[in-house]
Amino acid sequence: MERDSTIAILTRLDTVNDRVTDLSTKMGNAEEQRVRLERVETKLNEIGDDIEHIKNGPIYNLDRFITKKVAQTTGGLSFFVFLAYVIFKNILNI
């Protein structure tokens, strides 16, 4: 009975060991993964710096200014069109 339990436990340990070996083989070298992750982080930092540089540049500021002016102009025109509609509607209903 004890022998069967021992064999079952050893078999289970071998199975777990095989799975761990498979995982470590698939994951590769930990140092290699760390280096790759650091390269990705470096690239992300470079991209972030580039985005900040673009946002602080004259073209982006000009684009924001134009967008703001267009929004103000169309908003103002929409208000006057709506106001004219309300006035004419009230005049025609009288």
N, C-alpha and C positions, 0 to 999 in steps of 0.2 A: 504494500500500500504506500509506504513512504517512498519507495523507489519510483512508483508511478507518478507521485506528486513531484518528485525531484526532476524526473524526465520532462514533465509538463512545464515546470517552471523554467528549466534550461531551454526548452524549445521556444517558449514565449520570449525569453531573453534574446535568443538568436534572431527571432523575428523582429523584435524591437531594434536590435543592433543593425540588422540588414536595412531597416527603414531609415535609421539615422545615417547610415553610410550612404544610402541613396540620396537623401536630402543634402548631405554635405557635398556630395559629388555634383548635384545639380546646382547648388548655390555657388560653388567654386571657392576660390581663395578669398578669405575675409579681407585681406589687404587689398586685393584687386577690387572688391566691391567698394571699399572705403575710398579708394582713389577715383573710381568712376563717380561715386556720389559727390566727392569734392569737385570734380570737373563740372558736374551738373550744377552744383551750387555756384561755382564761379561764373558759369554762363548765365545763370539767372540773375546774378548780381550785375553782370555787364549789361544785360537787357534792361534791368531796372534803371541803371545809370543812363543808358541811351534814351529811355522814355522820359526821364527827368530832364535830360538835355533838350529833347524835342519840345517838351512842354514849356521850357524856359526860353525857347527860341522865338524869333520874330514871326515866323510863319504861323505857328500855333496861336500866338497872341493875336495876330491879324485875323485868323479864322474865328477865334472866340469873339472878337470885336464885331466882325461882320454878322455872325450868327446872332449876337445880342441885338444889333441894330435891326436886322430883319425881323426878329421876334417882336421888338418894340413897334416897328412900323406896321406889321401885319396885325398886331394886337390893337393898335390905335385905329387902323382902318376898319377892322372888324367891329369895333365899338361904334364908330360913326355910321357904318352901314346898318347895324342893329338899331341905333338911335333913329336913323332916318326911316327905317321900316316901322318902328313903333309910332313915330309921328304921323306918317302917311296912313297907317292903319287907323289911328284915332281920328284923323281928319276925314277919312272916307266913311267912317261909321257914324259920324255926327249928322 
